[in-house]
C-alpha cells in the first residue's frame, strides 16, 4: 500500500469536504502540520471543526484558516496570542469548546483506542461540567467524589507533524512536538503525516517509535519553519 505522496495537496486529495472534523497536532508553535494546514487553506474547505491544543497565531498554524474564515468551531485548551481568533469569538462568528489540556489529550487518545467516553474529576464544579453527566465513584484514596463524563474524539481526518518516519508510517517526534501529535494521529479515521525526513523500513530503532505506522495512512516530506513562540533574552 502506497503511503508516501509528493505534496500536501496530493496527500489530501479525496479526503477533504465542507463541514468535516479535523484533529490537528501541535503544541504552541511546535510540531504544527503547517504544510497540510496550508493545503487545506488552498483547497478552500470550509465550515471546519478543529480539535487542537491551540489555534496557532494570526499568520501560522490554524490561524491561517481563521483568517480565511474556513473554521466554524475550535475544540481547544489555549487560544491566546491570536487576535483574529479573539475577534471572531467575541463577535459570535466562531464557536469555542474549551477543554482542560489533559482532558483534550485523553479525549483524543480515547478516540484512538475506540473508547467512546470516560469519567474525570477535572472540571467538576466549573463551566466545563455544564450539561455533562455527573457520577460518583470511590477514588484511589478511598473517598467518594463526583466525576464528569467526557466523550472520546473521533475525527474525520488527523493532520500531524513528526521529525522522522519510515515509508510505512512509523514515526518519531522531537521534544514537545510529541505532546499532542500522537493522540491526534490516533483519533482520525484517516491520518496524514508530514515529516522532515523519510527513511526506509528498518532504519529506525523500534524502541524509539512514538507512533506506529498502523495509524498513518499518508505521508509527505517537506521543509518546515522553526518558530520561537516567545523569544526571551537576558538584558546585557
ZIHUFEN-V496758 format. One record per residue. N is the residue number from 1. RES is the residue in one small letter. OMEGA is omega in degrees with one decimal (NA if undefined). BURIAL is I if it has 24 or more other ideal C-beta (glycine too) atoms within 12 Angstrom, else O. Layout:
N RES OMEGA BURIAL
N RES OMEGA BURIAL
This chain:
1 x 179.9 O
2 x 176.9 O
3 x -175.8 I
4 x -179.9 I
5 x -173.7 I
6 x -177.5 O
7 x 179.1 O
8 x -179.1 I
9 x 177.0 I
10 x -178.0 I
11 x -179.5 I
12 x -177.4 I
13 x 178.0 O
14 x -177.2 O
15 x -172.3 I
16 x 172.9 I
17 x -179.0 O
18 x 177.9 O
19 x -176.1 O
20 x -179.0 I
21 x -175.8 I
22 x 170.8 I
23 x -176.3 I
24 x 177.5 I
25 x 178.5 I
26 x -180.0 I
27 x -169.4 I
28 x 174.7 I
29 x -177.8 I
30 x 175.7 I
31 x 179.4 I
32 x 177.9 I
33 x -170.0 I
34 x -178.8 I
35 x 179.9 I
36 x 177.8 I
37 x 177.1 I
38 x 178.9 I
39 x 175.9 I
40 x 176.8 I
41 x -177.7 I
42 x 178.5 O
43 x 178.6 I
44 x 179.4 O
45 x -172.3 I
46 x -178.5 O
47 x -175.1 O
48 x 168.2 I
49 x 179.9 I
50 x 167.1 I
51 x -177.1 I
52 x -179.4 I
53 x 179.8 I
54 x -174.2 I
55 x -179.8 I
56 x 173.9 I
57 x -171.6 I
58 x -174.7 I
59 x -177.6 O
60 x -179.6 I
61 x -179.5 I
62 x 177.8 I
63 x -179.8 I
64 x 177.3 I
65 x 173.3 I
66 x 179.2 I
67 x -179.2 I
68 x 177.6 O
69 x 176.8 O
70 x -177.5 I
71 x 178.6 I
72 x -174.5 I
73 x 174.2 I
74 x 171.3 I
75 x -167.6 I
76 x 174.9 I
77 x -174.4 I
78 x -176.6 I
79 x 179.1 I
80 x 174.8 O
81 x 178.1 O
82 x -174.0 I
83 x -179.2 O
84 x 174.9 I
85 x -178.7 I
86 x -178.6 O
87 x -178.5 O
88 x -179.3 I
89 x -177.4 I
90 x 179.0 O
91 x 178.7 O
92 x -179.7 O
93 x -173.6 O
94 x 175.4 I
95 x -180.0 O
96 x 173.2 I
97 x 179.8 I
98 x 174.4 I
99 x 169.0 I
100 x -171.8 I
101 x 179.5 I
102 x 178.3 O
103 x 179.6 I
104 x 178.1 I
105 x -179.5 I
106 x 176.5 I
107 x 177.1 I
108 x -179.4 I
109 x 179.6 I
110 x 177.8 I
111 x 179.0 I
112 x 179.5 I
113 x 179.6 O
114 x -179.3 O
115 x -174.8 O
116 x -178.8 O
117 x 179.4 O
118 x -179.8 I
119 x 178.7 I
120 x 175.9 I
121 x -175.9 I
122 x 177.8 I
123 x 179.9 I
124 x 179.1 I
125 x 178.7 O
126 x 178.5 O
127 x 178.3 O
128 x -174.6 I
129 x -175.3 I
130 x 177.6 O
131 x -178.5 O
132 x -179.9 I
133 x 176.9 O
134 x 179.7 O
135 x 178.9 O
136 x 176.4 O
137 x 170.9 O
138 x -176.5 O
139 x -178.5 O
140 x 177.9 O
141 x 178.5 O
142 x -179.2 O
143 x 178.1 O
144 x -180.0 O
145 x 177.6 O
146 x 178.3 O
147 x 174.4 I
148 x -179.9 I
149 x 174.3 I
150 x -177.7 I
151 x 174.4 I
152 x 179.6 I
153 x 176.4 I
154 x -174.4 I
155 x 175.1 I
156 x -175.0 I
157 x 171.4 I
158 x 174.7 I
159 x -173.7 I
160 x -180.0 I
161 x 176.5 I
162 x 176.5 I
163 x -174.6 I
164 x 176.6 I
165 x 171.8 I
166 x -173.3 I
167 x 176.5 I
168 x 176.3 I
169 x 175.2 I
170 x -169.3 I
171 x 176.2 I
172 x 177.6 I
173 x 179.3 I
174 x 172.3 O
175 x -174.6 O
176 x 174.8 O
177 x 179.7 I
178 x -169.7 I
179 x -176.7 I
180 x -176.1 I
181 x 179.5 I
182 x 179.0 I
183 x 176.7 I
184 x 179.4 I
185 x -175.9 I
186 x -170.7 I
187 x 178.9 I
188 x 174.3 I
189 x 173.6 O
190 x 179.0 I
191 x 174.8 I
192 x -173.5 I
193 x 171.6 I
194 x -174.8 I
195 x 175.5 I
196 x -177.8 I
197 x 175.2 O
198 x 179.2 I
199 x 179.3 I
200 x 177.3 O
201 x -179.7 O
202 x -179.1 O
203 x 177.4 O
204 x 178.1 I
205 x -179.4 O
206 x -179.4 O
207 x -178.7 O
208 x -178.4 O
209 x 178.9 I
210 x 179.8 I
211 x 179.2 I
212 x -177.7 O
213 x 179.3 I
214 x -179.2 O
215 x -172.1 I
216 x -178.0 I
217 x -178.9 I
218 x -175.3 I
219 x 170.5 I
220 x 175.0 I
221 x 179.4 I
222 x 176.9 I
223 x -176.8 O
224 x 179.1 I
225 x 178.3 O
226 x -177.5 O
227 x 172.9 O
228 x -175.3 O
229 x 179.2 O
230 x -179.4 O
231 x -178.7 O
232 x 179.9 O
233 x 179.3 O
234 x 178.1 O
235 x -176.7 O
236 x NA O
